[in-house]
Amino acid sequence: MRLRVLLFAALLLPFATPALAQDRPAPVARLDHVAIWVADQQKSIDFYRAMFGLGEIPAPFPPGGPRWMRLANGVELHIQPGRVEPINQPRRVHMAVAVASLDPIIAQLKARGQGWTDILGTPGAINNSRTDGIRQIFLQDPDGYWIEVNDALKL
């Protein structure tokens, strides 16, 4: 009898969830990589390695071509050499990097003598306005690309 109840429960389990699997749309795409065009490729590699611990991965190009770094979840950062024009983008155009704590990032920025802002551009401020409690700062890489760093991994 107990085996019958367990089998019956196992058969009904998929229907006990709030939404059936076929009711949820399947993702149609995933982020594969972000590419940036840089003036000094090695300086950018060093920056992303020091700030976020990114490791370099093999790229299928001859020396002098794009270099690749690995973020979490299989996403890559492609660092392409050859930029000569300055970057002129507002803070709202940025990539975001989630970390467990902003404290080591802020300490690293202070040690480098590099500033950061909140979303409004207030120097040295930390954005605390998100309703989910996530804190954010915004900084620029050596080429001027904006990066949001948030502590979403603390959750």
One Martini backbone bead per residue (centre of mass of N, CA, C, O) as a GRO file, in nm:
protein
  155
    1MET     BB    1   0.060   0.061  -0.023
    2ARG     BB    2   0.295   0.261   0.012
    3LEU     BB    3   0.398   0.230  -0.281
    4ARG     BB    4   0.143   0.344  -0.418
    5VAL     BB    5   0.158   0.625  -0.293
    6LEU     BB    6   0.438   0.699  -0.402
    7LEU     BB    7   0.370   0.664  -0.701
    8PHE     BB    8   0.136   0.864  -0.710
    9ALA     BB    9   0.301   1.109  -0.613
   10ALA     BB   10   0.508   1.103  -0.844
   11LEU     BB   11   0.295   1.153  -1.072
   12LEU     BB   12   0.185   1.436  -0.938
   13LEU     BB   13   0.425   1.634  -0.893
   14PRO     BB   14   0.425   1.803  -1.161
   15PHE     BB   15   0.122   1.922  -1.082
   16ALA     BB   16   0.212   2.078  -0.800
   17THR     BB   17   0.313   2.302  -0.941
   18PRO     BB   18   0.248   2.626  -1.023
   19ALA     BB   19   0.399   2.554  -1.301
   20LEU     BB   20   0.432   2.432  -1.590
   21ALA     BB   21   0.683   2.382  -1.799
   22GLN     BB   22   0.515   2.463  -2.063
   23ASP     BB   23   0.444   2.761  -1.937
   24ARG     BB   24   0.742   2.820  -1.971
   25PRO     BB   25   0.958   3.000  -2.122
   26ALA     BB   26   1.216   2.958  -2.318
   27PRO     BB   27   1.513   3.032  -2.373
   28VAL     BB   28   1.662   3.199  -2.667
   29ALA     BB   29   1.914   3.312  -2.500
   30ARG     BB   30   2.265   3.388  -2.441
   31LEU     BB   31   2.532   3.513  -2.303
   32ASP     BB   32   2.860   3.503  -2.437
   33HIS     BB   33   2.976   3.810  -2.492
   34VAL     BB   34   3.209   4.079  -2.436
   35ALA     BB   35   3.321   4.362  -2.624
   36ILE     BB   36   3.630   4.543  -2.636
   37TRP     BB   37   3.797   4.846  -2.730
   38VAL     BB   38   4.149   4.899  -2.711
   39ALA     BB   39   4.459   5.061  -2.659
   40ASP     BB   40   4.567   4.866  -2.404
   41GLN     BB   41   4.562   4.543  -2.365
   42GLN     BB   42   4.737   4.480  -2.113
   43LYS     BB   43   4.604   4.684  -1.924
   44SER     BB   44   4.326   4.548  -1.935
   45ILE     BB   45   4.402   4.270  -1.838
   46ASP     BB   46   4.516   4.366  -1.565
   47PHE     BB   47   4.261   4.497  -1.459
   48TYR     BB   48   4.061   4.247  -1.468
   49ARG     BB   49   4.236   4.071  -1.291
   50ALA     BB   50   4.259   4.256  -1.035
   51MET     BB   51   3.953   4.333  -0.985
   52PHE     BB   52   3.807   4.020  -1.072
   53GLY     BB   53   3.988   3.757  -1.140
   54LEU     BB   54   4.045   3.718  -1.429
   55GLY     BB   55   4.099   3.481  -1.674
   56GLU     BB   56   4.276   3.360  -1.925
   57ILE     BB   57   4.194   3.246  -2.253
   58PRO     BB   58   4.189   3.092  -2.531
   59ALA     BB   59   4.240   3.221  -2.857
   60PRO     BB   60   4.162   3.198  -3.218
   61PHE     BB   61   4.437   3.380  -3.249
   62PRO     BB   62   4.681   3.556  -3.328
   63PRO     BB   63   4.912   3.740  -3.236
   64GLY     BB   64   4.749   4.059  -3.166
   65GLY     BB   65   4.480   3.979  -3.099
   66PRO     BB   66   4.236   3.882  -2.941
   67ARG     BB   67   4.147   3.860  -2.596
   68TRP     BB   68   4.048   3.628  -2.340
   69MET     BB   69   3.800   3.621  -2.077
   70ARG     BB   70   3.662   3.483  -1.773
   71LEU     BB   71   3.359   3.451  -1.655
   72ALA     BB   72   3.084   3.361  -1.541
   73ASN     BB   73   2.879   3.130  -1.697
   74GLY     BB   74   3.064   3.143  -1.975
   75VAL     BB   75   3.142   3.428  -1.993
   76GLU     BB   76   3.302   3.666  -2.203
   77LEU     BB   77   3.597   3.872  -2.249
   78HIS     BB   78   3.677   4.079  -2.522
   79ILE     BB   79   4.004   4.202  -2.610
   80GLN     BB   80   4.047   4.462  -2.840
   81PRO     BB   81   4.267   4.597  -3.043
   82GLY     BB   82   4.313   4.954  -3.178
   83ARG     BB   83   4.226   5.191  -3.025
   84VAL     BB   84   4.214   5.569  -3.076
   85GLU     BB   85   3.954   5.656  -2.973
   86PRO     BB   86   3.759   5.787  -2.756
   87ILE     BB   87   3.550   5.732  -2.494
   88ASN     BB   88   3.180   5.828  -2.507
   89GLN     BB   89   3.001   5.735  -2.229
   90PRO     BB   90   2.756   5.684  -2.037
   91ARG     BB   91   2.686   5.529  -1.740
   92ARG     BB   92   2.426   5.378  -1.854
   93VAL     BB   93   2.658   5.254  -2.027
   94HIS     BB   94   2.701   4.917  -1.920
   95MET     BB   95   2.851   4.686  -1.724
   96ALA     BB   96   2.795   4.407  -1.500
   97VAL     BB   97   2.929   4.318  -1.174
   98ALA     BB   98   2.915   4.051  -0.954
   99VAL     BB   99   2.951   4.046  -0.597
  100ALA     BB  100   2.974   3.976  -0.257
  101SER     BB  101   3.165   4.242  -0.219
  102LEU     BB  102   3.267   4.581  -0.218
  103ASP     BB  103   3.517   4.617  -0.035
  104PRO     BB  104   3.753   4.503  -0.216
  105ILE     BB  105   3.704   4.700  -0.448
  106ILE     BB  106   3.744   4.964  -0.294
  107ALA     BB  107   4.027   4.899  -0.197
  108GLN     BB  108   4.148   4.874  -0.481
  109LEU     BB  109   4.081   5.162  -0.574
  110LYS     BB  110   4.239   5.309  -0.355
  111ALA     BB  111   4.518   5.180  -0.422
  112ARG     BB  112   4.499   5.304  -0.728
  113GLY     BB  113   4.354   5.591  -0.726
  114GLN     BB  114   4.047   5.525  -0.784
  115GLY     BB  115   3.739   5.606  -0.871
  116TRP     BB  116   3.387   5.652  -0.788
  117THR     BB  117   3.029   5.603  -0.825
  118ASP     BB  118   2.720   5.663  -0.861
  119ILE     BB  119   2.455   5.692  -1.074
  120LEU     BB  120   2.476   6.023  -1.047
  121GLY     BB  121   2.806   6.091  -0.991
  122THR     BB  122   2.899   6.058  -0.701
  123PRO     BB  123   3.178   6.077  -0.546
  124GLY     BB  124   3.227   5.790  -0.343
  125ALA     BB  125   2.955   5.659  -0.384
  126ILE     BB  126   2.678   5.452  -0.276
  127ASN     BB  127   2.427   5.268  -0.402
  128ASN     BB  128   2.094   5.230  -0.205
  129SER     BB  129   1.807   5.233  -0.393
  130ARG     BB  130   1.744   4.951  -0.401
  131THR     BB  131   1.483   4.730  -0.310
  132ASP     BB  132   1.689   4.463  -0.276
  133GLY     BB  133   1.975   4.582  -0.134
  134ILE     BB  134   2.158   4.651  -0.353
  135ARG     BB  135   2.479   4.753  -0.419
  136GLN     BB  136   2.646   5.035  -0.598
  137ILE     BB  137   2.898   5.095  -0.846
  138PHE     BB  138   3.101   5.321  -1.053
  139LEU     BB  139   3.339   5.253  -1.313
  140GLN     BB  140   3.649   5.276  -1.491
  141ASP     BB  141   3.836   5.177  -1.722
  142PRO     BB  142   4.121   5.252  -1.902
  143ASP     BB  143   3.910   5.341  -2.153
  144GLY     BB  144   3.608   5.427  -2.015
  145TYR     BB  145   3.446   5.201  -1.934
  146TRP     BB  146   3.160   5.112  -1.783
  147ILE     BB  147   3.116   4.981  -1.440
  148GLU     BB  148   2.916   4.782  -1.262
  149VAL     BB  149   2.919   4.722  -0.908
  150ASN     BB  150   2.777   4.451  -0.729
  151ASP     BB  151   2.625   4.260  -0.437
  152ALA     BB  152   2.447   4.005  -0.549
  153LEU     BB  153   2.618   3.752  -0.429
  154LYS     BB  154   2.515   3.772  -0.124
  155LEU     BB  155   2.231   3.612  -0.172
   0.00000   0.00000   0.00000
